[in-house]
């Protein structure tokens, strides 16, 4: 668990890292394809035209060793992470690219960020949400994203 003083110290570092990552993804990522736009809309994304997806071999950890260690310890980003959403930018590991439920989960986070009023308030809200759970477990925003992605996939399977 991260104590409150450390949390408050790391919060601005986390936002600065997230802002730089989002800018990188938006500059280099691919725009959504028509089916992905439809899924993003199902997940509640308001501005699908801003969303970009970057496929990578591994999810990058922050360069700051202190922030990287906190990300690993809280399991927000680990060496086995398959996807991360930062604002309108989504990073997906190459091996998980075809996983519709994973992408829907990431779209749900984009929608949460939009509802929060942007990246900075979302980073604070997301990290505070995770911190309020025992040992940084799932948190309500993660639970919402997982539940929505599962529900949309289950509804699609029933429609077939």
Backbone as a chain_set.jsonl record, in Angstrom:
{"seq": "XXXXXXXXXXXXXXXXXXXXXXXXXXXXXXXXXXXXXXXXXXXXXXXXXXXXXXXXXXXXXXXXXXXXXXXXXXXXXXXXXXXXXXXXXXXXXXXXXXXXXXXXXXXXXXXXXXXXXXXXXXXXXXXXXXXXXXXXXXXXXXXXXXXXXXXXXXXXXXXX", "coords": {"N": [[0.845, -1.185, 0.0], [0.427, 2.26, -0.643], [1.383, 5.046, 1.181], [-0.392, 8.047, 2.181], [1.112, 10.454, 1.961], [3.199, 9.756, 0.191], [1.617, 9.062, -1.978], [0.44, 11.559, -2.661], [2.762, 12.887, -3.391], [3.549, 11.418, -5.639], [1.417, 11.74, -7.398], [1.362, 14.187, -9.114], [3.572, 13.526, -10.708], [2.677, 11.207, -11.914], [0.586, 12.238, -13.463], [2.015, 13.932, -15.241], [3.578, 12.036, -16.598], [1.488, 10.524, -17.735], [0.313, 12.444, -19.404], [2.391, 12.925, -21.261], [2.572, 10.348, -22.381], [0.012, 10.089, -23.522], [0.122, 12.104, -25.486], [2.147, 11.024, -27.121], [0.932, 8.626, -27.999], [-1.322, 9.644, -29.341], [-0.072, 10.966, -31.42], [1.198, 8.912, -32.824], [-0.423, 6.676, -32.949], [-3.043, 4.582, -34.4], [-6.048, 5.543, -36.053], [-9.452, 4.742, -35.182], [-11.121, 1.918, -36.605], [-14.173, 1.29, -38.519], [-15.777, -0.769, -37.118], [-14.585, -0.659, -34.617], [-15.171, 1.962, -33.912], [-17.923, 1.76, -33.612], [-17.981, 0.007, -31.398], [-16.657, 1.622, -29.522], [-18.531, 3.667, -29.248], [-20.645, 2.173, -28.139], [-19.488, 1.709, -25.677], [-19.621, 4.183, -24.599], [-18.007, 6.312, -25.434], [-17.596, 9.636, -26.352], [-16.198, 11.267, -28.204], [-15.072, 9.795, -30.667], [-13.38, 10.292, -32.781], [-11.048, 11.329, -31.784], [-9.737, 9.249, -30.547], [-6.972, 7.084, -30.44], [-5.1, 4.167, -31.231], [-2.328, 2.36, -30.206], [-0.251, -0.224, -31.002], [1.919, -2.307, -29.274], [4.969, -4.032, -28.263], [5.373, -4.336, -25.545], [3.873, -2.906, -22.619], [4.74, 0.333, -21.752], [6.594, 1.294, -18.867], [6.776, 4.007, -16.505], [9.577, 6.294, -16.816], [10.7, 7.367, -14.555], [12.077, 5.892, -11.82], [10.965, 5.677, -9.289], [8.226, 6.167, -9.746], [7.705, 4.123, -11.575], [8.157, 1.865, -9.972], [6.082, 2.188, -8.122], [3.911, 1.895, -9.849], [4.22, -0.778, -10.622], [4.088, -2.059, -8.101], [1.495, -1.457, -7.264], [0.153, -2.685, -9.207], [-0.923, -1.36, -11.395], [0.352, -0.895, -13.781], [2.116, -3.49, -15.158], [4.676, -5.877, -16.05], [3.216, -7.753, -17.391], [0.944, -6.515, -18.285], [-1.756, -6.028, -20.555], [-3.086, -4.021, -21.827], [-3.52, -0.464, -21.772], [-5.114, 2.56, -21.019], [-4.856, 5.954, -21.697], [-6.161, 8.863, -21.359], [-7.352, 9.795, -24.44], [-5.805, 8.022, -25.696], [-4.835, 4.73, -26.423], [-3.021, 1.902, -25.503], [-2.137, -1.209, -26.677], [-0.994, -4.477, -26.181], [0.729, -6.366, -28.63], [0.153, -9.137, -28.784], [-2.389, -9.218, -27.752], [-4.049, -7.93, -29.413], [-6.345, -8.754, -30.952], [-8.359, -9.06, -29.08], [-11.472, -8.388, -28.357], [-12.982, -7.815, -26.042], [-11.039, -6.774, -24.321], [-10.353, -4.419, -25.7], [-12.83, -3.086, -25.636], [-12.972, -2.685, -22.883], [-10.902, -0.833, -22.608], [-11.996, 1.261, -24.106], [-14.089, 1.918, -22.414], [-12.666, 3.129, -20.353], [-11.75, 5.399, -21.723], [-14.196, 6.721, -22.079], [-14.798, 7.186, -19.375], [-12.761, 8.978, -18.749], [-13.464, 11.125, -20.399], [-15.922, 11.809, -19.191], [-14.947, 12.658, -16.77], [-13.838, 15.075, -17.283], [-11.402, 15.418, -18.535], [-7.86, 14.574, -18.899], [-6.184, 15.181, -16.61], [-8.014, 15.491, -14.316], [-9.074, 12.913, -14.49], [-6.88, 11.169, -14.071], [-6.306, 11.725, -11.389], [-8.781, 10.979, -10.227], [-8.949, 8.244, -10.972], [-6.611, 7.117, -9.78], [-7.049, 7.785, -7.092], [-9.379, 6.342, -6.697], [-8.428, 3.728, -7.016], [-6.607, 3.715, -4.905], [-8.26, 3.829, -2.717], [-9.162, 1.303, -2.368], [-8.596, -1.903, -0.868], [-5.253, -2.746, -0.878], [-4.854, -1.594, -3.443], [-6.647, -2.846, -5.208], [-9.176, -3.748, -7.527], [-11.08, -1.436, -7.749], [-13.719, 0.997, -8.311], [-13.878, 2.203, -10.874], [-12.394, 0.473, -12.493], [-13.922, -1.821, -12.11], [-16.317, -1.012, -13.302], [-15.455, -0.695, -15.999], [-14.632, -3.324, -16.643], [-17.02, -4.736, -16.237], [-18.781, -3.509, -18.098], [-17.505, -4.046, -20.564], [-17.614, -6.848, -20.576], [-20.395, -7.224, -20.527], [-21.204, -6.068, -23.007], [-19.874, -7.759, -24.811], [-21.06, -10.212, -24.138], [-23.726, -9.679, -24.838], [-23.412, -9.399, -27.56], [-22.675, -11.989, -28.246], [-25.009, -13.345, -27.683], [-26.676, -12.274, -29.601], [-25.903, -13.466, -31.903]], "CA": [[0.0, 0.0, 0.0], [1.164, 3.516, -0.703], [0.857, 5.967, 2.177], [-0.988, 9.257, 1.603], [2.154, 11.426, 1.623], [3.838, 9.268, -1.037], [0.601, 9.166, -3.019], [0.352, 12.974, -3.069], [4.025, 13.208, -4.06], [3.602, 10.749, -6.941], [0.286, 12.112, -8.244], [1.74, 15.062, -10.238], [4.487, 12.783, -11.593], [1.832, 10.297, -12.693], [-0.115, 13.034, -14.468], [2.973, 14.368, -16.267], [3.885, 10.853, -17.397], [0.292, 10.195, -18.513], [0.162, 13.471, -20.451], [3.399, 12.651, -22.297], [2.189, 9.113, -23.051], [-1.148, 10.353, -24.372], [0.604, 12.853, -26.657], [2.886, 10.077, -27.954], [-0.037, 7.713, -28.616], [-2.152, 10.394, -30.289], [0.757, 11.309, -32.578], [1.674, 7.725, -33.539], [-1.409, 5.599, -32.973], [-3.967, 4.467, -35.535], [-7.447, 5.905, -35.835], [-10.333, 3.585, -35.062], [-11.815, 1.386, -37.774], [-15.627, 1.397, -38.309], [-16.286, -1.64, -36.05], [-14.062, -0.139, -33.357], [-15.952, 3.162, -33.608], [-19.208, 1.276, -33.095], [-17.733, -0.495, -30.048], [-16.352, 2.771, -28.657], [-19.809, 4.321, -28.958], [-21.341, 1.3, -27.184], [-18.835, 1.875, -24.38], [-19.892, 5.53, -24.092], [-17.062, 7.327, -25.897], [-18.272, 10.739, -27.018], [-15.411, 11.784, -29.324], [-14.313, 8.674, -31.235], [-12.386, 10.774, -33.743], [-9.798, 11.633, -31.066], [-9.135, 8.025, -30.006], [-5.918, 6.436, -31.221], [-4.627, 2.911, -30.64], [-0.943, 2.044, -30.524], [0.076, -1.618, -30.694], [3.313, -2.355, -28.828], [5.433, -5.331, -27.758], [5.125, -4.331, -24.098], [3.345, -1.648, -22.104], [5.872, 1.04, -21.14], [6.547, 1.798, -17.504], [7.371, 5.351, -16.408], [11.039, 6.328, -16.72], [11.006, 7.616, -13.144], [12.123, 4.602, -11.118], [10.022, 5.755, -8.164], [6.88, 6.02, -10.296], [7.628, 2.775, -12.154], [8.026, 0.926, -8.863], [4.72, 2.347, -7.597], [3.004, 1.307, -10.845], [4.354, -2.24, -10.504], [3.64, -2.501, -6.776], [0.038, -1.326, -7.206], [-0.319, -3.473, -10.346], [-1.602, -0.532, -12.387], [1.065, -1.328, -14.984], [3.123, -4.507, -14.852], [5.285, -6.462, -17.25], [2.224, -8.597, -18.068], [-0.228, -5.728, -18.696], [-2.129, -6.243, -21.96], [-3.608, -2.787, -22.381], [-3.59, 0.699, -20.891], [-5.728, 3.727, -21.635], [-4.4, 7.221, -21.145], [-6.956, 9.864, -22.056], [-7.895, 9.262, -25.687], [-4.799, 7.118, -26.236], [-4.903, 3.35, -25.939], [-1.882, 1.053, -25.845], [-2.492, -2.626, -26.616], [0.096, -5.39, -26.525], [0.515, -7.021, -29.928], [-0.457, -10.446, -28.592], [-3.774, -9.068, -27.283], [-4.706, -7.036, -30.362], [-7.648, -9.231, -31.409], [-9.247, -9.284, -27.938], [-12.511, -7.353, -28.385], [-13.364, -7.427, -24.681], [-9.97, -5.905, -23.82], [-10.486, -3.106, -26.338], [-14.025, -2.474, -25.058], [-12.56, -2.25, -21.544], [-10.132, 0.4, -22.781], [-12.944, 2.292, -24.527], [-14.813, 2.349, -21.21], [-11.801, 4.084, -19.657], [-11.795, 6.654, -22.485], [-15.467, 7.355, -21.718], [-14.653, 7.674, -17.999], [-11.905, 10.163, -18.819], [-14.291, 12.205, -20.957], [-16.882, 12.221, -18.155], [-14.205, 13.298, -15.673], [-13.445, 16.419, -17.677], [-10.07, 15.459, -19.124], [-6.84, 13.657, -18.4], [-5.717, 15.468, -15.252], [-8.969, 15.05, -13.293], [-9.252, 11.459, -14.542], [-5.737, 10.52, -13.412], [-6.538, 11.86, -9.941], [-9.939, 10.164, -9.847], [-8.609, 6.827, -11.135], [-5.644, 6.703, -8.771], [-7.722, 7.854, -5.783], [-10.301, 5.202, -6.671], [-7.629, 2.517, -6.78], [-5.989, 3.812, -3.586], [-9.267, 3.631, -1.673], [-9.423, -0.14, -2.257], [-7.564, -2.663, -0.173], [-4.096, -3.126, -1.689], [-5.002, -1.096, -4.811], [-7.301, -3.848, -6.037], [-9.871, -3.338, -8.735], [-11.629, -0.09, -7.743], [-15.016, 1.107, -8.988], [-13.714, 2.513, -12.304], [-11.993, -0.787, -13.137], [-15.082, -2.715, -12.08], [-17.234, -0.52, -14.333], [-14.898, -1.008, -17.323], [-14.683, -4.78, -16.835], [-18.422, -5.14, -16.343], [-19.344, -3.022, -19.355], [-16.898, -4.812, -21.661], [-18.169, -8.202, -20.524], [-21.817, -7.126, -20.888], [-21.316, -5.827, -24.453], [-19.478, -9.001, -25.5], [-22.096, -11.232, -23.889], [-24.899, -9.315, -25.642], [-23.067, -9.713, -28.957], [-22.696, -13.445, -28.406], [-26.426, -13.751, -27.675], [-27.309, -11.801, -30.831], [-25.438, -14.287, -33.045]], "C": [[0.881, 1.236, 0.0], [0.545, 4.476, 0.302], [0.422, 7.279, 1.498], [0.057, 10.274, 1.171], [2.861, 11.023, 0.321], [2.884, 9.392, -2.212], [0.522, 10.602, -3.549], [1.618, 13.43, -3.787], [4.059, 12.64, -5.481], [2.514, 11.207, -7.906], [0.659, 13.073, -9.373], [2.704, 14.395, -11.215], [3.695, 11.841, -12.493], [1.094, 11.058, -13.781], [0.838, 13.462, -15.583], [3.352, 13.203, -17.178], [2.703, 10.516, -18.304], [0.101, 11.174, -19.664], [1.15, 13.217, -21.599], [3.047, 11.382, -23.073], [1.005, 9.34, -23.99], [-0.719, 11.092, -25.639], [1.328, 11.927, -27.635], [1.915, 9.165, -28.709], [-0.87, 8.444, -29.666], [-1.375, 10.745, -31.554], [1.099, 10.087, -33.432], [0.663, 6.6, -33.683], [-2.315, 5.658, -34.186], [-5.369, 4.903, -35.117], [-8.288, 4.633, -35.776], [-10.952, 3.213, -36.407], [-13.328, 1.425, -37.493], [-16.188, 0.503, -37.196], [-15.812, -1.162, -34.682], [-14.801, 1.133, -32.94], [-17.302, 2.759, -33.018], [-19.046, 0.762, -31.663], [-17.437, 0.647, -29.074], [-17.632, 3.508, -28.286], [-20.632, 3.498, -27.978], [-20.785, 1.467, -25.775], [-19.0, 3.291, -23.821], [-18.929, 6.609, -24.517], [-17.824, 8.381, -26.688], [-17.53, 11.202, -28.272], [-14.489, 10.692, -29.876], [-13.218, 9.137, -32.184], [-11.05, 11.1, -33.079], [-9.064, 10.384, -30.613], [-8.104, 7.463, -30.989], [-5.463, 5.203, -30.462], [-3.214, 2.649, -31.141], [-0.67, 0.616, -30.079], [1.574, -1.691, -30.406], [3.671, -3.78, -28.391], [5.225, -5.455, -26.255], [4.641, -2.939, -23.69], [4.485, -0.922, -21.393], [5.584, 1.45, -19.696], [7.135, 3.204, -17.486], [8.892, 5.267, -16.293], [11.491, 6.607, -15.294], [10.947, 6.289, -12.402], [11.123, 4.561, -9.969], [8.585, 5.532, -8.644], [6.69, 4.628, -10.905], [7.437, 1.729, -11.065], [6.629, 0.989, -8.259], [3.706, 1.715, -8.553], [3.035, -0.219, -10.773], [3.748, -2.734, -9.19], [2.118, -2.458, -6.653], [-0.64, -2.105, -8.323], [-1.183, -2.666, -11.31], [-0.974, -0.8, -13.747], [2.123, -2.325, -14.526], [3.711, -5.014, -16.169], [4.297, -7.325, -18.028], [0.966, -7.829, -18.484], [-0.479, -5.903, -20.188], [-2.637, -4.976, -22.625], [-3.667, -1.699, -21.326], [-4.245, 1.827, -21.681], [-5.257, 4.967, -20.921], [-5.099, 8.319, -21.935], [-7.626, 9.243, -23.271], [-6.908, 8.314, -26.371], [-4.892, 5.746, -25.595], [-3.657, 2.613, -26.43], [-2.34, -0.392, -25.653], [-1.249, -3.444, -26.967], [-0.253, -6.144, -27.8], [-0.201, -8.358, -29.777], [-1.918, -10.387, -28.16], [-4.614, -8.25, -28.259], [-6.108, -7.49, -30.76], [-8.673, -9.431, -30.304], [-10.27, -8.146, -27.843], [-12.881, -6.888, -26.98], [-12.316, -6.512, -24.054], [-10.106, -4.506, -24.413], [-11.726, -2.374, -25.825], [-13.736, -1.938, -23.648], [-11.807, -0.923, -21.641], [-11.042, 1.552, -23.237], [-13.748, 2.814, -23.335], [-13.977, 3.345, -20.413], [-11.741, 5.426, -20.4], [-13.065, 7.42, -22.107], [-15.41, 7.914, -20.292], [-13.825, 8.954, -17.96], [-12.69, 11.358, -19.36], [-15.268, 12.722, -19.913], [-16.209, 12.966, -17.01], [-13.786, 14.72, -16.006], [-12.036, 16.538, -18.223], [-9.079, 14.581, -18.387], [-6.455, 13.936, -16.948], [-6.743, 15.072, -14.188], [-9.182, 13.535, -13.299], [-8.111, 10.735, -13.842], [-5.934, 10.571, -11.9], [-7.669, 10.935, -9.488], [-9.606, 8.678, -9.895], [-7.669, 6.359, -10.026], [-6.235, 6.775, -7.367], [-8.682, 6.686, -5.623], [-9.549, 3.914, -6.364], [-7.026, 2.534, -5.376], [-6.996, 3.512, -2.477], [-9.622, 2.152, -1.475], [-8.276, -0.817, -1.505], [-6.482, -3.086, -1.151], [-4.234, -2.738, -3.16], [-5.654, -2.14, -5.707], [-8.132, -3.149, -7.105], [-10.377, -1.885, -8.74], [-12.894, 0.004, -8.578], [-14.891, 1.418, -10.473], [-13.282, 1.273, -13.084], [-13.171, -1.752, -13.192], [-16.092, -2.312, -13.144], [-16.743, -0.91, -15.725], [-14.976, -2.506, -17.611], [-16.118, -5.244, -17.062], [-19.043, -4.742, -17.661], [-18.813, -3.819, -20.54], [-17.484, -6.219, -21.718], [-19.628, -8.199, -20.988], [-22.005, -6.938, -22.398], [-20.936, -7.093, -25.228], [-20.504, -10.08, -25.323], [-23.335, -10.938, -24.721], [-24.63, -9.625, -27.109], [-23.103, -11.201, -29.235], [-24.129, -13.958, -28.457], [-27.118, -13.367, -28.972], [-26.943, -12.666, -32.027], [-26.269, -15.527, -33.206]], "O": [[1.963, 1.238, 0.587], [-0.666, 4.7, 0.29], [0.83, 7.568, 0.374], [-0.09, 10.897, 0.119], [3.09, 11.865, -0.548], [3.285, 9.78, -3.31], [0.537, 10.819, -4.761], [1.555, 14.264, -4.69], [4.535, 13.295, -6.408], [2.678, 11.072, -9.118], [0.299, 12.801, -10.519], [2.659, 14.667, -12.415], [3.998, 11.693, -13.677], [0.987, 10.574, -14.908], [0.489, 13.359, -16.759], [3.438, 13.368, -18.395], [2.883, 10.254, -19.493], [-0.236, 10.769, -20.777], [0.777, 13.288, -22.77], [3.207, 11.341, -24.293], [0.995, 8.843, -25.116], [-1.15, 10.744, -26.739], [1.14, 12.036, -28.846], [2.06, 8.957, -29.914], [-1.096, 7.92, -30.756], [-1.953, 10.815, -32.639], [1.273, 10.217, -34.643], [0.877, 5.669, -34.459], [-2.351, 6.655, -34.906], [-5.809, 4.665, -33.992], [-7.876, 3.581, -36.264], [-11.262, 4.074, -37.229], [-13.725, 1.58, -36.338], [-17.002, 0.971, -36.4], [-16.549, -1.249, -33.701], [-15.031, 1.357, -31.752], [-17.764, 3.351, -32.043], [-19.883, 1.049, -30.807], [-17.91, 0.638, -27.938], [-17.801, 3.927, -27.14], [-21.256, 4.058, -27.077], [-21.524, 1.378, -24.795], [-18.571, 3.57, -22.701], [-19.012, 7.73, -24.015], [-18.602, 8.056, -27.585], [-18.157, 11.497, -29.289], [-13.291, 10.667, -29.592], [-12.224, 8.434, -32.368], [-10.023, 11.141, -33.756], [-7.871, 10.453, -30.319], [-8.342, 7.382, -32.194], [-5.437, 5.18, -29.231], [-2.941, 2.71, -32.34], [-0.839, 0.286, -28.905], [2.393, -1.203, -31.185], [2.795, -4.618, -28.179], [4.938, -6.539, -25.747], [4.958, -1.938, -24.332], [5.131, -1.5, -20.519], [4.485, 1.889, -19.36], [7.916, 3.554, -18.371], [9.432, 4.304, -15.748], [12.547, 6.135, -14.871], [9.903, 5.639, -12.357], [10.507, 3.526, -9.711], [7.823, 4.795, -8.018], [5.625, 4.028, -10.76], [6.638, 0.806, -11.223], [6.053, -0.045, -7.921], [2.753, 1.073, -8.113], [1.993, -0.871, -10.854], [2.992, -3.704, -9.171], [1.521, -3.322, -6.012], [-1.868, -2.177, -8.379], [-2.07, -3.214, -11.964], [-1.678, -0.918, -14.75], [2.917, -2.043, -13.629], [3.283, -4.618, -17.254], [4.519, -7.601, -19.207], [0.018, -8.433, -18.986], [0.457, -5.924, -20.988], [-2.623, -4.868, -23.851], [-3.84, -1.974, -20.139], [-3.963, 2.019, -22.863], [-5.255, 5.029, -19.691], [-4.682, 8.663, -23.041], [-8.379, 8.278, -23.147], [-7.148, 7.859, -27.49], [-5.012, 5.621, -24.377], [-3.29, 2.688, -27.602], [-2.865, -0.751, -24.599], [-0.543, -3.14, -27.928], [-1.408, -6.513, -28.014], [-1.082, -8.673, -30.577], [-2.614, -11.402, -28.198], [-5.761, -7.916, -27.963], [-6.992, -6.644, -30.892], [-9.765, -9.93, -30.573], [-9.97, -7.075, -27.316], [-13.073, -5.694, -26.754], [-12.664, -5.577, -23.332], [-9.983, -3.515, -23.693], [-11.677, -1.165, -25.602], [-14.207, -0.863, -23.278], [-12.045, -0.006, -20.856], [-10.871, 2.689, -22.797], [-14.049, 4.005, -23.255], [-14.517, 4.301, -19.857], [-11.687, 6.478, -19.764], [-13.015, 8.622, -21.846], [-15.924, 9.003, -20.036], [-14.146, 9.893, -17.232], [-12.588, 12.467, -18.835], [-15.431, 13.932, -19.759], [-16.828, 13.807, -16.359], [-13.419, 15.486, -15.116], [-11.522, 17.648, -18.362], [-9.408, 13.934, -17.392], [-6.407, 13.01, -16.138], [-6.384, 14.379, -13.236], [-9.437, 12.937, -12.254], [-8.349, 9.785, -13.096], [-5.747, 9.567, -11.213], [-7.539, 10.208, -8.503], [-9.938, 7.934, -8.972], [-7.906, 5.324, -9.404], [-5.951, 5.913, -6.536], [-8.79, 6.106, -4.542], [-9.991, 3.107, -5.545], [-6.94, 1.493, -4.725], [-6.626, 2.998, -1.421], [-10.309, 1.801, -0.515], [-7.138, -0.347, -1.518], [-6.78, -3.727, -2.159], [-3.779, -3.475, -4.035], [-5.247, -2.301, -6.858], [-7.787, -2.046, -7.53], [-10.098, -1.167, -9.7], [-13.117, -0.824, -9.462], [-15.709, 0.95, -11.265], [-13.745, 1.046, -14.202], [-13.388, -2.421, -14.203], [-16.662, -3.171, -13.816], [-17.522, -1.401, -16.542], [-15.351, -2.905, -18.713], [-16.394, -6.038, -17.961], [-19.75, -5.535, -18.283], [-19.577, -4.221, -21.417], [-17.809, -6.717, -22.796], [-20.043, -9.071, -21.752], [-22.868, -7.578, -22.998], [-21.608, -7.453, -26.195], [-20.799, -10.807, -26.272], [-23.94, -11.864, -25.261], [-25.53, -10.068, -27.823], [-23.508, -11.633, -30.314], [-24.429, -14.899, -29.192], [-28.044, -14.052, -29.405], [-27.609, -12.604, -33.06], [-26.019, -16.325, -34.109]]}, "num_chains": 1, "name": "protein.A"}
